Amino acid sequence: MTNRPNLYLHVGPGKTGTSAIQRWLGSQADTLKASSYLYPVPKDLLLFEGNASVLGNILLRDAGDEDATRAEIKVIIDRLSHQVASESYAHLILSSEYLAGAQIKNLHLFKNIASSYFSIKIILVARHPYPWLWSVWGQFVKRNGERRSFSEFAERAATSYGVHKKFFDIFSDVILLSYSSKNIIRDFARAIGVDPDQFGVDAAQSAIVNRSLTDQELRALLCVNRICKSATVSTRISDYMIQKRPHLTSHMELDPAVMARIEALCGDAMGFLEARRPGCTKWAPPPGVILADAAPGGPLVIPQDVMSFSLKVVRDEAAKNAKADVRAEISAASAATLPRRKWPNIIRLPYKWGKGLWKTWRAG
């Protein structure tokens, strides 16, 4: 099949400007259509999951029925290819950071199915592992109840840095971008072949999307996470912090010893990326980065409204857990004490008589 439409599969990984790119794509969806680009817009543009989270979750699966996975992928691709063909689009854009975690066997399934309809182009973004892991850690503190210090987290999570390689191994057309908070949307627009100046890139690039936490917010939320150990609590509190103060400057510390350890752990992956795009993992700490030795200490100051909301969230979670414990205890007690229900004699006795007669007949 010739002249297949292009499928741009933007896989991230997360914390490389994915939310900003997805917000820009959603805001420009109608303008992109006029240039023959289809970006199916999710129902809620506030979601930081792009428009391919369903496909991403399918490809994330580590085990299961391969035929079932193939069938689910085919349903999605068939629907999208029909939409592209019926409206004569030349390009389809799918984006989700979930795709970065796709299993290799599932990526092969996806390639085999999608390549019958589309010319697949993978878009990846490379970033130095230290600021990347700091951003990932901050996101886990916000959304997953993360309790570990950054150095402890980075030691375990550094192995996830090299997700790019499998895409180069499987797909022949891979576009690798260098991460820049000031230029990532402009670079992405050029990668898909559109003129950034015609699609509102400057306004989108200056917008704050899914900001990271300040030093005080990080310290406060870590304290809460270490007590409550609940992703629900951390998510509700961090959402409140960000919504109430969206323009605060996020915080990052540079610990030279931790940075050296991270670069040692990620050295092979950095070398792989540098060989394909020299300079893509280079990073010079910006002026706002604080050295660990000079990291702000002092008293933890929490705004009154954040304190009140946090206490409410913690109380709500405690009440919910208490109700769940009570329900579990009642269910266990009921199962142990309630008598076994019996059928009435009008049914039970004829059944027993018939069962005995059947055994006698079978025995001869």
HELIX and SHEET records of a PDB file:
HELIX    1   1 THR A   18  SER A   27  1                                  10    
HELIX    2   2 ALA A   29  ALA A   34  1                                   6    
HELIX    3   3 SER A   53  LEU A   60  1                                   8    
HELIX    4   4 GLU A   66  SER A   86  1                                  21    
HELIX    5   5 GLU A   97  GLY A  101  5                                   5    
HELIX    6   6 ILE A  104  ALA A  114  1                                  11    
HELIX    7   7 PRO A  129  ARG A  143  1                                  15    
HELIX    8   8 PHE A  150  ALA A  157  1                                   8    
HELIX    9   9 ALA A  158  GLY A  162  5                                   5    
HELIX   10  10 HIS A  164  ILE A  170  1                                   7    
HELIX   11  11 ILE A  184  ALA A  191  1                                   8    
HELIX   12  12 PRO A  196  GLN A  198  5                                   3    
HELIX   13  13 VAL A  201  SER A  206  1                                   6    
HELIX   14  14 ASP A  215  CYS A  228  1                                  14    
HELIX   15  15 ALA A  231  LYS A  244  1                                  14    
HELIX   16  16 PRO A  256  LEU A  265  1                                  10    
HELIX   17  17 GLY A  267  ARG A  276  1                                  10    
HELIX   18  18 ALA A  292  ALA A  294  5                                   3    
HELIX   19  19 GLN A  304  THR A  337  1                                  34    
HELIX   20  20 ASN A  345  ARG A  362  1                                  18    
SHEET    1   A 5 TYR A  37  LEU A  38  0                                        
SHEET    2   A 5 HIS A  91  SER A  95  1                                        
SHEET    3   A 5 ASN A   6  GLY A  12  1                                        
SHEET    4   A 5 SER A 119  ALA A 126  1                                        
SHEET    5   A 5 VAL A 174  SER A 178  1                                        
SHEET    1   B 2 GLU A 253  LEU A 254  0                                        
SHEET    2   B 2 ILE A 290  LEU A 291  1                                        
END                                                                             
